[in-house]
Amino acid sequence: MDLVIGLALGDEMPETYRTLQNNLEKARFEQREPSFRWARDVEATTILVEFLCETDEVEPGRIFRPKGEYTGSRLGAFNVRGANLVRDDFIERDIEGDRLDGGGQSRVTVRVANVLPYTVLKILAFQDRHENKDAYDLVFTLLNYAGGPRTAGSAAAASSVVHHPQVVEALSLLEERFHDAGQDGPSAHGSFLASPDDDAETARLRQEAVATVRAFLRGFRERG
């Protein structure tokens, strides 16, 4: 689970980070490397919580660590371009489940990145670190959006952050990286899912990625 956190400032900083770290430890999460990752094993399943932020304190792709003696200096957050867009365009979902502490069920409302900030985060992440999973996550989400990728594009065009410079940059990159099946975006999507020796399936997945992104961009431009 990726969690975008707003960075605490001024007098709020020490208590905010100390509380966050204490809550993680009370829930029996342990910090792992890299330092923005916390984990707990539950019934043979590892739950990973990763903290993301956007700051000019460190370069994108680096880990931000709060400074100061009492800030909970073990905490870290991965600096990701576009993370702050989530604060301005999100959807709320109610989830219910058993508490990890055995205290029965809880129902909470969580804020989830809307389709445009999510798309921006994924394509910028792919640009910066070029991991196959980023391409797969992006195509999977657009392909399975309610109503399909064209509807996702239309919804994205209605976003409150649609004119943000990072959005303009990201959509240009999206079109470039998924322009045709020979580009690295479709190639990464195919490589993530298909067996290395299954050329036919790899080719199909590449075409799927191209068609999905084209439909998304078409819906975006039609609404725009």
Stockholm file with secondary structure:
# STOCKHOLM 1.0

chainA/1-224         MDLVIGLALGDEMPETYRTLQNNLEKARFEQREPSFRWARDVEATTILVEFLCETDEVEPGRIFRPKGEYTGSRLGAFNVRGANLVRDDFIERDIEGDRLDGGGQSRVTVRVANVLPYTVLKILAFQDRHENKDAYDLVFTLLNYAGGPRTAGSAAAASSVVHHPQVVEALSLLEERFHDAGQDGPSAHGSFLASPDDDAETARLRQEAVATVRAFLRGFRERG
#=GR chainA/1-224 SS CEEECCCCCGGGHHHHHHHHHHHHHHTTCEEETTTTEEEEEETTEEEEEEEEECCSSSCTTSEECCCSTTSCTTCCEEECTTGGGGGTSEEEEEEEEECTTSCCEEEEEEEEECHHHHHHHHHHHHHHHCCHHHHHHHHHHHHTSTTCHHHHHHHHHTCTTTTCHHHHHHHHHHHHHTSSTTSHHHHHHHHHHSCTTCHHHHHHHHHHHHHHHHHHHHHHHHHC
#=GC SS_cons         CEEECCCCCGGGHHHHHHHHHHHHHHTTCEEETTTTEEEEEETTEEEEEEEEECCSSSCTTSEECCCSTTSCTTCCEEECTTGGGGGTSEEEEEEEEECTTSCCEEEEEEEEECHHHHHHHHHHHHHHHCCHHHHHHHHHHHHTSTTCHHHHHHHHHTCTTTTCHHHHHHHHHHHHHTSSTTSHHHHHHHHHHSCTTCHHHHHHHHHHHHHHHHHHHHHHHHHC
//
